[in-house]
């Protein structure tokens, strides 16, 4: 009976860790996160 409880606890910990690693990461999809567009080099107003 103890073996089943230990196995269930370990599997629960592994699933929780995988969810946190998979869903808790920072999304860096190429956006700066701001509402203003990024400036281009040398693209200032003339």
Secondary structure, 3 states (H helix, E strand, C coil): CHHHHHHHHHHHHHHHHHHHHHHCCCCCCCCCCCCCCCCCCCCCCC
